[in-house]
Amino acid sequence: MQNPFESGHIKNYILLYSSVVVIMVLFFIASTLFNEVTVAEKKVFPTQSKESNITTVKNDKKIMTNIDEVNGSRFKLMPKSY
């Protein structure tokens, strides 16, 4: 194998390396220039009053009691344990 320093091939390696670095720098500059930064609006969620929370809790309790009446239990056990 020939020594690249003696045969003059080192210029090709340096040119290849420098061209790769230049391309990387150009892509970095292009990505920072053409990248559009969008500002997201702050989301505001409606708050419920205490009265509406109380009614939903009461409705949930009614539903849970109906489930207990139909199934006898909220959880169904497997017929065989593993």
C-alpha atoms as a printed R data frame, in Angstrom:
   type eleno elety resid chain resno       x       y      z
1  ATOM     1    CA   MET     A     1   0.000   0.000  0.000
2  ATOM     2    CA   GLN     A     2   1.279   3.427 -0.864
3  ATOM     3    CA   ASN     A     3   1.645   6.179  1.671
4  ATOM     4    CA   PRO     A     4  -0.926   8.887  0.802
5  ATOM     5    CA   PHE     A     5   1.463  11.605  1.986
6  ATOM     6    CA   GLU     A     6   4.113  10.553 -0.508
7  ATOM     7    CA   SER     A     7   1.875   9.818 -3.509
8  ATOM     8    CA   GLY     A     8  -0.081  13.099 -3.345
9  ATOM     9    CA   HIS     A     9  -3.464  11.518 -2.525
10 ATOM    10    CA   ILE     A    10  -3.661  13.429  0.733
11 ATOM    11    CA   LYS     A    11  -5.050  16.422 -1.193
12 ATOM    12    CA   ASN     A    12  -8.027  14.333 -2.252
13 ATOM    13    CA   TYR     A    13  -8.708  13.221  1.335
14 ATOM    14    CA   ILE     A    14  -8.480  16.792  2.627
15 ATOM    15    CA   LEU     A    15 -10.795  18.043 -0.141
16 ATOM    16    CA   LEU     A    16 -13.304  15.278  0.614
17 ATOM    17    CA   TYR     A    17 -13.262  16.043  4.340
18 ATOM    18    CA   SER     A    18 -13.568  19.800  3.825
19 ATOM    19    CA   SER     A    19 -16.430  19.385  1.334
20 ATOM    20    CA   VAL     A    20 -18.350  17.230  3.828
21 ATOM    21    CA   VAL     A    21 -17.823  19.857  6.545
22 ATOM    22    CA   VAL     A    22 -18.952  22.667  4.220
23 ATOM    23    CA   ILE     A    23 -22.096  20.739  3.252
24 ATOM    24    CA   MET     A    24 -22.909  20.120  6.929
25 ATOM    25    CA   VAL     A    25 -22.476  23.825  7.726
26 ATOM    26    CA   LEU     A    26 -24.682  24.822  4.790
27 ATOM    27    CA   PHE     A    27 -27.438  22.436  5.885
28 ATOM    28    CA   PHE     A    28 -27.242  23.808  9.425
29 ATOM    29    CA   ILE     A    29 -27.540  27.395  8.194
30 ATOM    30    CA   ALA     A    30 -30.411  26.494  5.860
31 ATOM    31    CA   SER     A    31 -32.294  24.693  8.619
32 ATOM    32    CA   THR     A    32 -31.992  27.644 10.994
33 ATOM    33    CA   LEU     A    33 -32.966  30.234  8.385
34 ATOM    34    CA   PHE     A    34 -35.963  28.493  6.871
35 ATOM    35    CA   ASN     A    35 -37.327  26.931 10.050
36 ATOM    36    CA   GLU     A    36 -40.569  28.716 10.910
37 ATOM    37    CA   VAL     A    37 -41.235  28.901 14.631
38 ATOM    38    CA   THR     A    38 -44.938  28.834 15.411
39 ATOM    39    CA   VAL     A    39 -46.267  30.239 18.633
40 ATOM    40    CA   ALA     A    40 -48.869  28.011 20.232
41 ATOM    41    CA   GLU     A    41 -51.863  29.634 21.848
42 ATOM    42    CA   LYS     A    42 -52.474  28.948 25.494
43 ATOM    43    CA   LYS     A    43 -55.371  26.554 25.974
44 ATOM    44    CA   VAL     A    44 -57.940  27.527 28.564
45 ATOM    45    CA   PHE     A    45 -60.256  24.838 29.831
46 ATOM    46    CA   PRO     A    46 -63.664  25.774 31.202
47 ATOM    47    CA   THR     A    47 -64.039  25.328 34.917
48 ATOM    48    CA   GLN     A    48 -67.176  23.778 36.328
49 ATOM    49    CA   SER     A    49 -69.097  25.220 39.197
50 ATOM    50    CA   LYS     A    50 -69.478  23.296 42.444
51 ATOM    51    CA   GLU     A    51 -73.150  22.633 41.774
52 ATOM    52    CA   SER     A    52 -72.480  20.803 38.523
53 ATOM    53    CA   ASN     A    53 -69.757  18.716 40.218
54 ATOM    54    CA   ILE     A    54 -72.152  17.694 42.970
55 ATOM    55    CA   THR     A    55 -74.805  16.581 40.483
56 ATOM    56    CA   THR     A    56 -72.319  14.502 38.472
57 ATOM    57    CA   VAL     A    57 -71.112  12.793 41.647
58 ATOM    58    CA   LYS     A    58 -74.698  11.976 42.582
59 ATOM    59    CA   ASN     A    59 -75.377  10.601 39.094
60 ATOM    60    CA   ASP     A    60 -72.213   8.488 39.245
61 ATOM    61    CA   LYS     A    61 -73.279   7.023 42.584
62 ATOM    62    CA   LYS     A    62 -76.679   6.130 41.128
63 ATOM    63    CA   ILE     A    63 -75.032   4.388 38.189
64 ATOM    64    CA   MET     A    64 -72.725   2.439 40.507
65 ATOM    65    CA   THR     A    65 -75.623   1.242 42.630
66 ATOM    66    CA   ASN     A    66 -77.435   0.112 39.470
67 ATOM    67    CA   ILE     A    67 -74.397  -1.925 38.436
68 ATOM    68    CA   ASP     A    68 -74.276  -3.571 41.861
69 ATOM    69    CA   GLU     A    69 -77.960  -4.456 41.664
70 ATOM    70    CA   VAL     A    70 -77.634  -6.056 38.231
71 ATOM    71    CA   ASN     A    71 -74.388  -7.999 38.729
72 ATOM    72    CA   GLY     A    72 -74.541  -8.578 42.452
73 ATOM    73    CA   SER     A    73 -70.884  -7.554 42.576
74 ATOM    74    CA   ARG     A    74 -68.747  -5.097 40.718
75 ATOM    75    CA   PHE     A    75 -65.975  -7.619 40.077
76 ATOM    76    CA   LYS     A    76 -66.344 -11.004 38.472
77 ATOM    77    CA   LEU     A    77 -63.973 -13.686 39.689
78 ATOM    78    CA   MET     A    78 -62.465 -16.194 37.347
79 ATOM    79    CA   PRO     A    79 -63.831 -19.746 37.723
80 ATOM    80    CA   LYS     A    80 -60.323 -21.208 37.991
81 ATOM    81    CA   SER     A    81 -57.347 -19.623 39.727
82 ATOM    82    CA   TYR     A    82 -53.942 -19.809 38.086
